[in-house]
Amino acid sequence: MDGYFNLFLVVLLFDCCMDGTSQAKVENGGRQVDCDKFLCYIGLWLLMATYQGWSKADFWDNKSFNPRTNPCPFKFNELMTRGCFEEIISELCFTKKAPNPFVIVFGRYIR
């Protein structure tokens, strides 16, 4: 399993993304993201990226597989709830730094 982590930038992935996302979730009243849940999140995104023709909701659909009416064979509910997946998306951070309180509009800083 350690060989797979050589493909990714481990320091960026865990020290920045996972820690920053976890801190943002805690600040907004959520629970921390642990390593296993974050790896599951990344794996689900990679799997969804390799398939086309289904919406994000189709991957969490509880309908049984049917090639004509429900062609999506995946049931992500067994791995992670859609609510948890959406929480990680909404709080995903790629840095540990706080966001800039200023917004640049037409070349001027606005607070």
N, C-alpha and C positions, 0 to 999 in steps of 0.2 A: 504494500500500500504506500510506502514511503516514496517509491519510484514515481508514482503519479504526481506527487507534489513538486517534482522537479519541472513539470510543465508550466506551472504557474509561478508568479512572483509571490512567494509565501509571505514575505514580510509585508508587502502591500496588502495582500489578501486578508491576513489575520490581524496584523498590528494596526492597520489603518481602517480597512473597510469593516471588518467584523467589530472591532472595538468602537469605532465611531458610530456605527449603526446601533450597537447595543447601548451606548451612552444616550443617543438620541431617543431610543425607545423608552429608556428609564426616565428621562426628563419629561416625556409626554405621558407618563403613567403606565407604560407597558412593562413587560418583563425583559430581562437580558436575553440576548441571543447567544447560545452556546455554540461551540465549534461544530458539533454534529448537525445542528439545525441549520447553520450557515452553509455547510457543505451540501446538505440536502437541498437547500434553496438554490445554490449554484447548479447542482446537478439537474434539478427540475427545469431551470431556465435553459441549460444546454440541450436537454432532451426536447423541450418545446421548440427550440430554434432549429432543430433538424427536421421537423415535420411542418407541412403547410396544409392549409385548408380547414383548420379548426381554430376556433376562437379560444381565448384563455379559459373561458367558462366551460368549454367542452371537456377539458382535461379533468375537471372536478365534477363532472356530471355523474350522477349515480345510476344512470340507465345502463342496462346490460348491453353488451356489444351486439350490434346487428349491422352487417355491412351495408344495408339499404337505408335504415332509419337513423342509426347511431354508429357511424363508422369509426369513432375514436375508441381504440381499445384500452386506453390508459385510465387508471383510477388513482389519481393523485391523493385522494382523501385518505388512503391507507398510509401515506408517507407524511403528509403535512396538510393541515386544513387550509382552505383558500383564504380565510381571514388572517391566519398567521403569515401566509405568503404575501398578502396585500400589505400587512403591517410592515414587513421587512422592506417592501418596495417603497412605501411612503417615507420611511426613515433612513433609507440607504445613504450612507456618507462615504466619500472617498478620501476623506482627510480627517485629522483630529482637530484641526483648527476651527474655531467658531466662524460662522459666516460673517462677511463684511456687513455692518449695519447700514452702509451707504449704498445707494443705487445710482448708477450712472445713466442719466437720461439726457440725450442730446448734448453730450460732452460736459454736463454739469453734475456734481454730486448732490444728491437729494437724500435727506435723512428720513 
